[in-house]
Amino acid sequence: MQLKSFAANAPAAAVVAALRCDGGVILRELAPDELIDACAAQLRSSFDSFGESQRTDFSGAKTLRCGGVLRYAPRCAELIAHPRVLDIADAILLPSCADYQIGSTTGIEILPGESEQQLHRDDTPYPIQVAGLELQIGVMWAFNEFTAENGATRVVPGSHRFLRAWHRPDLTRCASALMPKGSALFYLGSTWHGGGANRSRCPRTGLINTYCLGWLRSEENHCLEVPPEVARQYEARVRRLLGYTTHGAGHDQLGYYGGDDPVWVRQEESAAVARGQVPGKDDARPTATAGGEPA
Ligand SMILES: O=C(O)CCC(=O)C(=O)O
């Protein structure tokens, strides 16, 4: 079985329905080449300088990785907070939290000769499982075409329907997420997936961003990966995705600072809202941009 693949402007409801049904779905050519090339260029020196040092048995012997990408690759914010991505994340995660946050951001380059990564689920750090409750979703952006030869991500359709403590799905029934450059593969945290073997002569490069419920601990420690002086360059929605905000209100508030929303986010937002420049926290989402101090 192949994953369903939609044009970038397909109705969100159809995309979300396919994601809920199969555990994975593709939106084709969602980002323009200019943005993808800019993100790839900003990640290049990190892949080359420390990508090898991130190697583990899990990631593979011939795969480069770099995490915490918003520290050094600001154009990636436009993918991470892409409005279509957030529409789908909203549909999956907002029923179970007031807002969600980034779990991790990881550039992944599978080099020629790499073998298949072990299939896994991304939600295993969280020792709970409740049927129907998704703890996170993942989005893999293709920085070049993903093919069966170069290591396209493998996904086991329907595998999200198995409670992990009870059942193991048939992992031989996996589909390669074949997609052109600039496309995005969405998969649920409960979906079994993994990188493919690269039998081609060229690297397969992508960026995986995960988003988790706002009341869970995020996989990466964003306050250290992207400290306030770096995070300040991003617009408010990105800072909130990084966790520079609170979750919930009143007695149920999490992540407060000085007893309130992290003040440097709040002050900038309040000033902008007063000038009518940036919607408030509960209003429509501003578009993702990076660079420059928010107004
Ligand atoms: O590189 C890929 O296609 C998938 C990688 C992955 O799933 C992971 O490392 O968690």
The ligand as an ORCA input file, in Angstrom:
! r2SCAN-3c Opt
* xyz 0 1
  O      15.482      9.827      7.847
  C      14.348      9.372      7.804
  O      13.737      9.205      6.750
  C      13.616      9.006      9.075
  C      14.437      9.222     10.309
  C      13.659      8.921     11.555
  O      12.549      8.494     11.531
  C      14.266      9.151     12.859
  O      15.482      9.240     12.959
  O      13.514      9.201     13.864
*
